[in-house]
């Protein structure tokens, strides 16, 4: 086994100590992603990018910081490859190749947390995972018998630190023949996930402690990667791939449940509020079946972001849309106070008791209206996919401030949002008020509800990754997160059952609403939340 020379290890140890001190003193954000700052390349440069996109306050600072960090990364890798003859060229080429995909993953992550759009977090994680799998082993894998530039056998095993590997293609082909060292990398990723989750669970002290542990884990993995390749390496790759697909299937596949009609016949009215990027008759909550929650169509009122009116396009709505003004996606991003006032106007003449079903951003609108006691006869709020906080910020166009680079790139990438059917205006009034303003969303839920008004909060498991402060909302009954994507929460039978029982006044004990309120949930939700946070951008309060 060829280990990095003592000088290379010492140089890397100095980098680990510097990162630890920077995190401890607050020079670097104290977020669990700091464990990736000393992780195996290319995870290190991806963490740099997430940090700079979310925190750089000007373009000169961002460009200068990126250049300085890249120089540090190249130096550390070159010395680790061979401290006696640092492999500057190989290290520089390696980082030049992985830098752009790493920044792309970081930018997708920034948008996911800024817009609270968890699908893009999945995209960011996919890009980062693919980059890591394809490149992480490349600088380290032995190539076989070494040769001199003249073609003579050197009599020893060549590694990517040798001149023959200065061309990255040679090194990468060697890594492929070695099965991309999949078992070694899989063990490393598993250990890093555990370390990141522990750091998140014990922050802020645990984060400072976890940084040097992450550095030691990186050095141990480098030593394993530089060891001779075992026999049948492609079999190891196949085994790791099969295991990865099985784990992926268990985490993303949703669970079916039977549809059951409610046994209750409720009095009063129900207001149905769709979320951002919806339109009249277009949105999953328009398919909410009144019979499954104890109502009839005559009791349903669909909220319009355009205000009161006589009719809207029917679309996929289950009940007649013979009320409200037609609205389009842009209406959903109008000023927050206007949306609250429109809810008050449209609920003014409804028969009490009133229950509001609010999906996504509508949860903020409904809670604000309830907290200000603007809904006469309100009995309950049923919140689908609420977000307790807005973790990032970005300045208005032409101004400097934290999130400048991530926000500006977000604006430039908005036209591509149509590819994923997401219509988002980066600087719309609602975006600036609630998403780009730190703690604005959490301030909404910090307001107490009036006496006698209860709230149910139903979270999608896919949203946990973009909730650095967790999914629980004080003052609401938080059922366990449902294994469902955010857009489809209103059409899952699990939600209908939980809402029906909540409105019946029952204590929710059966899966997926296990236990009472914030207690009794199975551990997977907390584990996924903790493990996903190191892959996100540093929140504004860290």
Secondary structure, 3 states (H helix, E strand, C coil): CCCCCHHHHHHHHHHHHHHHHHHHHCCCCCCHHHHHHHCCCCHHHHHHHHHHHHHCCCHHHHHHHHHHHHHHHHHHHHHHHCCCCCCHHHHHHHHHHHHHHHHHHHHHHHHHHHCCCHHHHHHHHHHHHHHHHHHCCCCCCCCEEEECCCCCEEEEEECCCCHHHCCHHHHHHHHHHCHHHHHHHHHHHHHHHHHHHHHHHCCCHHHHHHHHHHHHHHHHHHHHHCCCCCCCHHHHHHHHHHHHHHHHHHHHCCCCCCCCCCCCCCCCEEEEECCCCCECCECHHHHCCHHHHCCCHHHEEECCCCCCCECCCCCCCCCCCCCECCCCHHHHHCCHHHHHHHHHHHHCCCCCCEEEEEECCHHHHHHHHHHCCCCCCEEEEEEECCCCCCCCCCCCCCCCCCCHHHHHHHHHHHHHHHHHCCCCCCCCHHHHHHHCCCCHHHHHHHCCCCCCCEEEEECEHHHHHHCCCCCCCCCCEECCCECCCHHHHHHCHHHHHHHHHHHCCCCCCCCCCCCCCCCCCCCHHHHHHHHHHCCCCCCCCC
